[in-house]
Every structure is written in structure tokens, then in C-alpha cells.
Amino acid sequence: MQHTWVILGATSAMARAFARALSEQGHALILAGRDMDDLKTLAADCTLRGASDARALRFDAREAKHDAPILDALEQAEGTLNAAVFIGSMPEQARIDDNPLLLQGVMQDNFTGPARFLHAFAPMIEARGGGTIVGVGSVAGDRGRIGNYAYGASKSAFHTYLAGLRNRLGRAGGHVITVKPGFVDSAMTWGIKGMFLVAAPGIVARDILRAVNKRRNVIYTPGFWRLIMLIIRTIPEPIFKKLSI
Ligand SMILES: NC(=O)c1ccc[n+]([C@@H]2O[C@H](COP(=O)([O-])OP(=O)(O)OC[C@H]3O[C@@H](n4cnc5c(N)ncnc54)[C@H](OP(=O)(O)O)[C@@H]3O)[C@@H](O)[C@H]2O)c1
């Protein structure tokens, strides 16, 4: 069956690996993001790897005007429609502490922009009676930590949104997967000190593909983060508030 995937934030390290894997399976791709030159190069690479179609379209999470052209392209595509959201931004918590106005951009990039698009896309899944949405959140959304609680709050909001959307679309044959990566080697984490168990973006892409095939609901990637976060979530608040993890 013909599948079309729109990938938002397609220039992300994880998204590139995911797009390449989908290409090798012959799917059609709409690669959406801010850097058109980079996206066109990626589209050419995906075509060479076997994508039945690969095109680049502009998408900035902070600009609602970019939604319609992508939704139009999806409407015209045949077969099952799918979306994967890899958009994310993580300014240092200390910068946000100095300039609270940065909070708005963090929420737009990690939550309201992706949710706005997915909300307009959801009726297409309902109309076609199937399709998968992959939303990349973060382990940071599982508990507010001193080091990145603004970013964590935006991811937590995204997780909650995805859970509700899963509930809604499941009734129409659609499916929603929440992906919670731990530390991953990418532009977002470049130069950050104190990271451990850092995964390659290809590992995350592989885990997401498996989750799509198995129709998983929520995954941690790599999988050991499920246990780490279980421990972190169960630390009593009187102790947790004194920790600097
Ligand atoms: N790296 C980690 O350790 C880690 C851990 C947990 C979760 N995550 C999440 O994993 C996802 C992928 O991140 P990554 O690690 O692959 O980092 P990345 O390579 O820095 O990718 C981030 C992506 O978000 C895009 N983006 C940021 N703001 C945007 C906006 N306003 N509109 C459209 N696109 C925007 C970037 O586009 P440009 O290329 O135009 O900048 C880039 O494609 C993100 O959701 C991130 O929060 C990452």
C-alpha cells in the first residue's frame, strides 16, 4: 500500500535517519522545515535511496501560514497519510531565567506549533480511516528538573496533547505514537556537559520504525530510559527538589 509521510523538522539529526529508512521502504516523503537548501539536498538523497517521491516544503512552527500548503499536498496524496514531528528547540534554562520572553518560543517550537499542525491534519486521518502520527517528545517532559524545566514543560504539554489525540484518532483507525528519547547526539545537544548514555540518531530512528510497525503507544528510546525515568519519577518531591540532576 502507498504511504505518504510528512516529516516536520526534517533537518533534525533523528529525522534525517528516519527519512532515509522510510525511503529505503519506498514511501513518499514531504520533508518540511526552515532550511530549504538543506531540505532539497535531503529530498534528493531520499529519492536516490528509493523514496517514491520526495519534496521539500517550508515549515516554521512559529508561522501558521506554512500549514496550508503542506496540508494541501497531503490532501492530494494517495493512500495512507502519516506525520512525524521532530521539531524541537532547547535554549539554556539560564538564558530563559534571564529573559522569560524566550518561554514563548520554546512553547511554540515544542508544543503549540506542532499541535496546531496536527490538529488540522487529524481530520484527514479520520476521513481516510487510518494513518500514523509520530510525535517526538523527551524524557525531559516526565519531570521538571532545575536544568531544563522550561523545555521539559513544553514537552510535557506535547505528551499530553499526543495522548488525547491518540484517544481521538484510535476511534477512526488512526494511531499516535509518543516518542521519548534520552540523550541523543545532535545539534541540539552539541557541547552540553554532563550527558551520559548518549545515543546515535540512527538508533532512535530504528526504534521509531519498530514502534510504527508494532503500533506502540509510548516508547522510550533507547529503551533503558523507561527504567531511568521510572526511578526519577518515583523520587519523593521533598528529596527531588534538593537534587541537581
Ligand atoms: N538531542 C537530544 O538529546 C534529544 C533528547 C530528547 C528529545 N529530543 C527531541 O528530538 C527532536 C529532534 O531533535 P534532534 O536531537 O534531532 O535535534 P536537532 O538536530 O537540533 O533538530 C531540531 C529540529 O527542530 C527544528 N526546529 C527548531 N525550531 C523550529 C521551528 N520554529 N520551526 C521548524 N523547525 C524548527 C530544527 O530546524 P533547523 O534545522 O531549521 O534549525 C531541526 O530540524 C526534538 O523534538 C528534540 O526536542 C532530543
The ligand as an SDF file (V2000), in Angstrom:
LIG
                    3D

 48 52  0  0  0  0  0  0  0  0999 V2000
   19.1030   15.5000   21.1850 N   0  0  0  0  0  0  0  0  0  0  0  0
   18.5740   15.0470   22.3360 C   0  0  0  0  0  0  0  0  0  0  0  0
   19.2960   14.6660   23.2840 O   0  0  0  0  0  0  0  0  0  0  0  0
   17.0790   14.9640   22.4740 C   0  0  0  0  0  0  0  0  0  0  0  0
   16.5620   14.3070   23.6030 C   0  0  0  0  0  0  0  0  0  0  0  0
   15.1960   14.1860   23.7560 C   0  0  0  0  0  0  0  0  0  0  0  0
   14.3610   14.7110   22.7880 C   0  0  0  0  0  0  0  0  0  0  0  0
   14.8730   15.3510   21.7020 N   0  0  0  0  0  0  0  0  0  0  0  0
   13.9210   15.8660   20.7080 C   0  0  0  0  0  0  0  0  0  0  0  0
   14.1740   15.1980   19.4870 O   0  0  0  0  0  0  0  0  0  0  0  0
   13.7160   16.0050   18.3870 C   0  0  0  0  0  0  0  0  0  0  0  0
   14.7880   16.0810   17.3230 C   0  0  0  0  0  0  0  0  0  0  0  0
   15.9040   16.7960   17.8490 O   0  0  0  0  0  0  0  0  0  0  0  0
   17.4170   16.4920   17.4680 P   0  0  0  0  0  0  0  0  0  0  0  0
   18.0950   15.9820   18.6660 O   0  0  0  0  0  0  0  0  0  0  0  0
   17.4570   15.6960   16.2130 O   0  0  0  0  0  0  0  0  0  0  0  0
   17.9800   17.9580   17.2940 O   0  0  0  0  0  0  0  0  0  0  0  0
   18.2500   18.8810   16.0280 P   0  0  0  0  0  0  0  0  0  0  0  0
   19.0940   18.1490   15.0490 O   0  0  0  0  0  0  0  0  0  0  0  0
   18.7490   20.1650   16.5970 O   0  0  0  0  0  0  0  0  0  0  0  0
   16.7910   19.1000   15.4070 O   0  0  0  0  0  0  0  0  0  0  0  0
   15.8840   20.0610   15.8350 C   0  0  0  0  0  0  0  0  0  0  0  0
   14.9720   20.3390   14.6660 C   0  0  0  0  0  0  0  0  0  0  0  0
   13.9540   21.2630   15.0670 O   0  0  0  0  0  0  0  0  0  0  0  0
   13.8520   22.2360   14.0300 C   0  0  0  0  0  0  0  0  0  0  0  0
   13.2290   23.4440   14.5250 N   0  0  0  0  0  0  0  0  0  0  0  0
   13.5410   24.1490   15.6400 C   0  0  0  0  0  0  0  0  0  0  0  0
   12.7070   25.2100   15.7490 N   0  0  0  0  0  0  0  0  0  0  0  0
   11.8660   25.1490   14.6780 C   0  0  0  0  0  0  0  0  0  0  0  0
   10.7820   25.9530   14.2370 C   0  0  0  0  0  0  0  0  0  0  0  0
   10.3760   27.0550   14.8910 N   0  0  0  0  0  0  0  0  0  0  0  0
   10.1400   25.5910   13.1150 N   0  0  0  0  0  0  0  0  0  0  0  0
   10.5240   24.4900   12.4120 C   0  0  0  0  0  0  0  0  0  0  0  0
   11.5480   23.7040   12.7740 N   0  0  0  0  0  0  0  0  0  0  0  0
   12.2010   24.0380   13.9040 C   0  0  0  0  0  0  0  0  0  0  0  0
   15.2620   22.4210   13.5490 C   0  0  0  0  0  0  0  0  0  0  0  0
   15.2590   23.0870   12.3070 O   0  0  0  0  0  0  0  0  0  0  0  0
   16.5430   23.9170   11.7610 P   0  0  0  0  0  0  0  0  0  0  0  0
   17.4300   22.9180   11.0880 O   0  0  0  0  0  0  0  0  0  0  0  0
   15.9340   24.8760   10.8110 O   0  0  0  0  0  0  0  0  0  0  0  0
   17.1870   24.5700   12.9560 O   0  0  0  0  0  0  0  0  0  0  0  0
   15.6940   20.9670   13.4650 C   0  0  0  0  0  0  0  0  0  0  0  0
   15.2020   20.3700   12.2900 O   0  0  0  0  0  0  0  0  0  0  0  0
   13.3400   17.3480   19.0160 C   0  0  0  0  0  0  0  0  0  0  0  0
   11.9470   17.3820   19.2190 O   0  0  0  0  0  0  0  0  0  0  0  0
   14.0410   17.3270   20.3620 C   0  0  0  0  0  0  0  0  0  0  0  0
   13.4020   18.1540   21.3060 O   0  0  0  0  0  0  0  0  0  0  0  0
   16.2100   15.4960   21.5260 C   0  0  0  0  0  0  0  0  0  0  0  0
  1  2  1  0
  2  3  2  0
  2  4  1  0
  4  5  1  0
  4 48  2  0
  5  6  2  0
  6  7  1  0
  7  8  2  0
  8  9  1  0
  8 48  1  0
  9 10  1  0
  9 46  1  0
 10 11  1  0
 11 12  1  0
 11 44  1  0
 12 13  1  0
 13 14  1  0
 14 15  2  0
 14 16  1  0
 14 17  1  0
 17 18  1  0
 18 19  2  0
 18 20  1  0
 18 21  1  0
 21 22  1  0
 22 23  1  0
 23 24  1  0
 23 42  1  0
 24 25  1  0
 25 26  1  0
 25 36  1  0
 26 27  1  0
 26 35  1  0
 27 28  2  0
 28 29  1  0
 29 30  1  0
 29 35  2  0
 30 31  1  0
 30 32  2  0
 32 33  1  0
 33 34  2  0
 34 35  1  0
 36 37  1  0
 36 42  1  0
 37 38  1  0
 38 39  2  0
 38 40  1  0
 38 41  1  0
 42 43  1  0
 44 45  1  0
 44 46  1  0
 46 47  1  0
M  CHG  2   8   1  16  -1
M  END
$$$$
